[in-house]
Amino acid sequence: MQDWADGYVVDVGYTHSYFRELSPALLRFVALLGGLDIPRPARHVYLELGCGNGLSTALHAAADPDGEYYGVDFNPTHIQHARQLAQDAGVGNVKFLEKSFAELLAEQLPPADFVTLHGVWSWVGEEQRGHLLEVMRRMLKPGGLVYLSYNAQPGLAQVAPLQRLLVEAAELAAGERLDKAARARQFALQLQKAGARYFAVNPLAAARLAGLEKLDPHYVVHEYFNANWRPDYHADVVQALAPAKLAYAGSATLLDNFDQFMLVPEAAKLVAGIPDRALAETMKDFARNQGFRRDVFTRGAPKAAPPQLEAALGRSRFSLARPRAACRLTATTPAGEAKLDERAYAPVLEALARAPQTFDELARAPECAALDRPHLRQAVFGMAAFGNIVPALAADGDDARRARTARFNDAVLRAPMPARGDTFLASPVTGMGAALTLVDRLFLAGPRDEAQAVAQASAWIGAHGVRIQKSGQPLESPAEVDTHLRERARQFFAETLPYLRLLKIAG
């Protein structure tokens, strides 16, 4: 371990992951759900702490010409990747800094409207948390927003000893970091097979251990093999952030903001009687055994008056978050299966399948004629909670943004196909990324004739020796692969491609 790493894994690169929860549009929507009056300057400043390989930061900057973006990471390999991506994609409004959090405090950056931290807080020690807190205290504007994700208690109470076991077992193994991690996992499995009681009485830990094999080894190393790994109670995080004058605004996991979906009625009644919000949120975490949180905090944003909120909602634009056929009206939650009435909620989906629209435009849409404004608000919020729709950017900037996102997407599509995971393309409509599987990416790059697209994709897969999977299982025979490609092609041309056109990603 390099001395400058302070216990954090730096000898294995992090995954090239994208997180839409970090987008300004979604963070503003969380504030709107919380009834807050958030400033909307003509230009805003965005700071991501621990930006990794910079995909989220660069993608959001490409889709947001009104933003000045900064990504910070102390790993030089990550920053090199991020700078190269920004250069290749022609994203001129983002700057990546190779700085520790302590070094960042000496930088003269403009005050930030947004500060985001994903995958940082739970994986650094107390000294680094102190530096992070000071960055937020000094650099966030009044009324600004902070996104902070972290491993949470009580959901990871059973898993914390497993993490310690893996770290200690890795110290016994020889080889490079990835080899050590693989041998540590095998040692834990052997200990389990030998009858270790810990796994017998902690089924969540046993399930986590079994699931490690299916995950990207780079992700596993960064998640479980740092010297620091501490899940926190929400109330403790609120207390820790108080010196930076930060107050909880809501969750970037939109469904978590709706107790009627996430809590059984008896628990909801108990929580409703708790006057302290931090304690109430912590009690919710016990009710749903929360293991990870995506919290949004604000620095002094006041509550908006009802007319202000209604006007802000009316101006807010929304888009489908997935193809219309993939939208769902049911969700499995800690409270059981939640099911929404199609007559009350589907009209919003039908209207947005035609075009992204503001709330006021939806109120006038023929598909929503049977919904008054309170019921339309309920439908919009419910569809956002279920992941069917997302907040979008203002329509008058679509064309200018599209030229920028097209350059970004061209650069992404010129890069090699990822061995694991999806490719993310930027939408000028939502300001967020849209995921493409490897097969969808092949179809997008291929001819618009379905049969020809299948033939071209099949040839590429054969030439590159790629193993295609269906439902997590590899397809063994050429006939299985051909059948799968034909099924996926029908879905791509009927559902995915029209959706990408709706987002102005594809022509």
N, C-alpha and C positions, 0 to 999 in steps of 0.2 A: 504494500500500500504506500503510495507516494505521501510524503510528509504533508503536502499542502491539501490533501483530500479530507482531513479531519474526520476520518472514519467512513466517508461516503465512497461508494464504488465508482472508480474512474477508469479502471483498466478494461472495462467492457462498455461498449457504446450502448446508449439507450435506444429504444425503439423509435421509429419515425412515426409517431402517433399524432393524431389530431383530436382536439377536444372542442366541440362547438360551444360548450358551456362558458368558454372564455371569451366569446364574441361580445362586442359592445351591445349589439341589438338584443341578445338574450339577457344580458345583465340589466339593461334598462327595463326589459319586460318584467324581470323579477321585482325591480323597484316599483313598477306600476302595480303589480299584484299586491305589493305591500302598502300601497296607498301613499307613496312618497313623491315629493316634488323634487325631481332631479334636474340640475342645470343641463342645458343642451347648447353649449357654445358652438359657434360656427366651425371652430377647429378644436379638436380634443387631443389630449396626450395620453398614450397607453403605455404601460410599463409591465412587462412580464418578468417575474423573478424565477430563475430556474427554468429557462425556456427550452432546455434540451437541444434537440436538433433544429428547433426553430420553425417547424412546419405550421403549427397553429398561428404563431406570430406573423409569419410571412404571408400565410393565406389570408388572414384577416386584414393585414395591411394592403394586400393586393385588391381587396374588395372594398376598401375604405379610403378614398382619396382625401377625405376630410380629417384623417387621423395621422398623428405623428407617433410612430411606434418605436419602442425600444425593447429588445430582448436581452436578458442578462443570464449568463451561465459561467461558472468558473472552470468548466472543462473545455480546454482549447479545441479538442476534436469536435465537440458539439458546435462550438462557435464557427469553426471552419466550415462544417456542413451547412449551417444556417446562412452564413455569408455567401457561400457558393450558390445556394438555392435562390437567395434574393437577387444575386447578380444575374444568374441564368434566366430568371423570370422577369427581370427588369422592374423589380419592386424598389422604387427610389425613396419611399417614405418610411423605411424601416432601418434601424441601426442596431447591430448586434455587438454587445460589449462582453469581452472576456474579463469578468471581474468577480471577485468574491463579494458577498453581501457587505462585508466590512469595507472593502475597497470602493464599492459603489457609493458609500456615504461621502466620499471625497469628490465625486463627480458633480458637475454643475448641470444637472438636467432640469428641464422646465417642469413646473408642478404638474402632477398627473391627475387626470380625470378618472382613470382606471388603473388599479394595481392588481395583478393576478398572480396566484401561486398555485400550481397544480403539481401534486406529487413531491412536495418539499417539506411542509411543516412536520409531518410525522417521521421524517427520515433524517432530521438533523438534530444536533444536541442543543443544550440550553444556550450556549454562547451564540450559535448561529441564529437561534430564535430571537435572541436579544437584538442582533443586527437587523433581522427582518422587521421586527417591531419598530426599530428606529427609522428604517427606510420608509415604512408606512407613515410614521408620525411626521417625518420631515417632508415627504414628497407628495403626499396625497392632498388634493385641494379640498377645501370645505365643500360638502355636498358630493364628494367623489365616492366611487364604489370600489370595494375590495372583494375579489373572489379568492376563497381559501378552501382548498380541499384537504381532507385529512382522514386517516384511519380513526374509527370511532369506537367508543365503548357504549354499551356493554357487548356489542356484537362480536368483537374480536377477543373477548376475555379468554376463550378456549384456545385461540390461535397464537397468542403471545408466547406461550411456552414452546410451541412448535417452531416459531421463528428463532428463539434462543437455541433450541436443539440443532437447527440447521446451521446456524452460524458457528456453533461450537464444533459440530461434526466436520464442517468445512476446514477448520483449522487442523484437523487430523489427516486430511487428504493431501496428496501431492498433485502437482500439475498447475495449469493455468486456472483462472477464476471460474470459467464455465465448467471445466473438468471437476474442480473442487465442489461446485454446486451440485453437479450430477451425482457425485459420490456421496455427498451429504444427504441427498434425497434417498439414495439407495440404503444408506445406513439407517435412516429413520424408518424406511419400510421394513428393514430387517428387524429393527427393534420392535416395531409393531407386530411383526410375524412371530417374534419371540414371546409375545404375550404381555407387552408393556401395558399396564393398567391405564396409563394416561390416555391412550387412544380408545380404550374400551369405554371410559366414562366421559370422554369428550368427543362425541361423534362429529362435531363441526371441524375439529382439528384433523380427524381421520379423513373427512371428505376433502379438506383443503390439500392434504398431502397427496391424496389420490389424484386430484385434479392438476397438480403441478406438471405432470407429464404432457398434458395437452397444451400447455402455454409456451409462448416464445421464451426460450432460455434466457435471452437478454432481459426480458421483462422480469422473469423470476429472480435473476440476480439483483436487479435494482430494487425490487419490491421487498425481498426477504433477507438479503445478505449484507446490508449496511450495518455498521456498528451501532447506529442509533435507529430505533424502531419503537415508536411509542404511540399507541392509540390513546385518544383523549375523550373525555366527556365534553359535551357541548358547553356546559356551564363553565368548565375550566378554560376553554378556548375564549369564551366571551370575557372572562376575567383577565386572561392574559393580554387581550387586545384593548382593554379599557384604557391603558395609558396613552394609546394612540388616538383616543376619543372615537373609537369605532363602536357602532351598535349594530346588532343583527337586523338584517332587512328581509331575508327570506332564503329559500334554497334554489340553487340553479338546477337541481333535479326537480323539475316543475311539479311532478306528482306529489312530492313530499309536502308541498304547500297546502294540500287539500286533505284535511283530517277525515272527511267523510269517505274518502277512498282508502286511506292508509291505516285507520284505527277502527277497531270494533266499537260499536256504540257505547258499551260500558266504559271502555278506556277513554273514549272521547269525552264523556261526561266528567270523568275524574280529572282529566287534563284541563278541561274548560274551567274548573274551579281553582286553578293555580294562578295567582295574580302575577307572579314573577315570570317574565317570558323566558329567560334563560333556563330556569328550573322547569318550566312547562315543556320546552323543547327537549330537555334531557329526559323527562319522564316519557315523552313520545318515543325517544330512542329505546327506552326499556320496553315499551309496549310493542315495538316492531323489531326489537333486537338489532338495531342499526349498527352496521359495521363500517360504513363509509359515509362521509358527509361532504356536500359541495355547498358551503355556506357563502352567502353574500352579505357583506357589511357596508355600512355607509358612515361617512364622517359628517354628521350633523344635518343630513337632509331632513327637512321638516315634513310633517304630514301635509298632504295637499287637501284643499277643500273639495267637497264633492263636485262642484261645477268644474274645477280644474281637472279632476280625475276623469270626468266624463268627456271633457274636451280632448284630453290627452289620449284616451282610449279611442275616441272617434277618429283621430288623426293616425293612429297606429295601423300599420299595414301588416298583413299576414299572408303566409304562403303555405302550401302543403309541405310537409316534412318528409313525405315518402309518396310513391305512386298511389293514386286513389284506390286502386284495387288492394293495396297492401295496408290501407288504413283499418284500424280495429276499434271496435266499440266495447271490447272487453279487456280487462287487465288483471293479472294475478298479483295481488298485493299481500302484505303481512296480515291484512284483515280478511283475506279470502278473495274470491273472484268478484270484481266490480264490473257491472254491465250497464251500459247506457242505452236509453231509448233511441232507436234509430230515427224515429219521426222527429225528435227534438234536436238531434245532433248531426245527422247526416246532411241536412240542407247546407250547413256551412262547408262541408267537404265538397259537395257538388258545386257550389259557387266557386270555391277556390280551385277546383279542378279546371275550371274555365279560365281563370286568371287570378293572380295575386291581387288582393283588394284591401282597402282600409276598412276599419270597422263601420264607418259611416257608409261606405260603398256596399258593404254586406247588408246593412240595414235596408238599402234600396234594391238589393238584388232580387230577381224574381224567385230564385230558389228559396230565399229566406222570408218570403212574404208573410208566412204564417207565424213568424216569431216577432214579438215585441222586443224592445231594447233590453229589458232585464233578461228575457229568455235567450236572446242572441248573445248577451254577455256570458251567460251560463254555458252556452254551447261553445263559444270561442275558448273560454278558459278550460272547459272540459276537454276539448280536442287538443289544446296545448298540453294539458296534464297527461293525456294518453299518448303524447308523442306524435300526433297526426299532423299538427300544424306548428309553425314557428313564426316568431316575429320577423318581419322583413324590413328592408330599407325603403326610403321614399322613392316613389316611382320616377320622379323627375331626374334622378341621377342614374337610372338604369343604363342608358347608352354609354355615358362616359365610363362608368364602372365596367361595362362589358368589355371595352377595349383592353382594360387593365387585367381583368380576370382571364381573358383569352390568352394573353401573353403568359400569365402564370400557369394556366392549364397546359399550354403547349410545352412549356418547360418540364412540367411534371410528367406529361405523357411521353416525352423524349427519353426520360430516365428508364433504366431497366425495370422490368416487371418485378414487383416485390415477391420474395420467396414465401412470405407469410403476410396475411392481412390484406387490407383494402388499399386502393388508391383514392386519394381525396382531391376533388376538384372544387375550385372556388366558384360560387354563384354571385353574380352582381345583384341578384334580386334579394337574397337573404343576407348576404355578407358572411355566409358560413360555408362550410365544406359539405359536399355530397359524396358519399362513399360509392366506389365501384369495385366489384369483385374482379378478379383476374379475367374471368370469362366475359363479363360485361365490358371490360376495357378492350378486349379483343374485338368484340362486336362493334364498339363505338369507333374503333380505328378502321374497321373493315367496310366492305360495300353495304349499301342499304337494302340489297336483295337478301332475303332470309337464307335461301339455300346456299348462295355464294358466301355469305358470312360464316355459315357453319363450316363449309369446306375450308375456308381460309383459316379459321380458328383451329380446326382439327389439324391442319398441316403445321401450324405454328406449335401446337402442343406436342405433336409427334417429333418435330425437329428439335425441340428443346428438352424432351424427356420429362415433361411436367406431369406430376400425378394429380389428376382431378379428383376432388372429393365431392360427395353428396351426403348431406346430413352428418358430416364429420367422418365419414368412412371413405377410404380411397376406392375408386372404381378400377376393377382389375382388367376387364376385357375391352378391346376396341369397340365392340358392339355396345357395351354399357356406356362408354364415353360418348359414342355417337348419339345414342338415345338421349343422354343427358344434355348434350349440346343442342339438340333439336328442341327439347323442352325449354331450355333456357333462352334459345333464340326467339321462340314464340313469345315468351314473357318479355324479353328485352324490347322487341319491336312493338308489342301491344301496350306495354306499361312503362318500362324504364325509359325508353327513348322519348316518348311524349313528356314524361316528367322532367327529363333533362332539358328539353326544349322550354318547358314552363319556367324552369330556373334560369334560362338563357345561358346554359352551359353548352348545349349542342345546337347545331343549326338544322 
